[in-house]
């Protein structure tokens, strides 16, 4: 694969979701769907998950197309090795060697595309347009509860962001009607703050609850003092548009794709 963006086609506007709150002259971003990729079979579409069992050449081409859509070469895209942590890292260049095992990634370097991959967990993109800092976070329930969003915001501040200038948008994630959990998970949330019970609704069985992951993520962001929003799309409920770990599990499929959420400061 060539090193220029001409080696991969940019995606069409209807193949990527953009949040108006993040758009601007200094920032390029996208919540990518499964549309516009070259993967086949279980992974059909724009699978960006290097951790999947998809053909690595297909994954590389899909990631190159995402980077091209943001106006960058494929080697300018950096995503961490996600481990459901509450850790964030500041980066100034693409990774060489083993990727850091973190779930938040921050940069103030123009021309560097940073992102996370998800398949039901919450992909959150952050931008401080005024001070030239962007970030991405992978927020499943564990990461959101343990502080990955707050850690990402703190890392942004270390490179010049101002909390009251940061906008954060949650991309496509599993929503409450499709997210059934057990009572033990609710207990883990309520133990730290009884008011968090409001994010759980009764499930179909007495020992089940329906968890509002997007609502919880947006609340954590707003409590942190940043402007926050949600694109309002459910990964589980739109199988033609998004990959979903839970949907794959319910279908008994052996693996699943991941969609990319990415952001960059323009040169």
ABEGO torsion letter per residue (X at the ends): XBABAAABBBBBAAABBBBAAABEAABBBBBBBABGBABBEAABEBBABAABABBAAAAAAAAAAAAAAAGBBAAABBBBBBAGBABBBBBABBBBEBBBBBABBBBABBGBBBBBBBBGBBBBBBBBAAAGBBBBBBBBAAAAAAGAAAAAAAAAAAAGBBAAABBBBBBBBBBAAABBBBAAAAAAAAAABAAAAAABBBBABAABBBBBAAAAAAAAAAAAGBBBBBAGBBAAABAAABBBAAAAAAAGBABBBBBBBBBBBBX
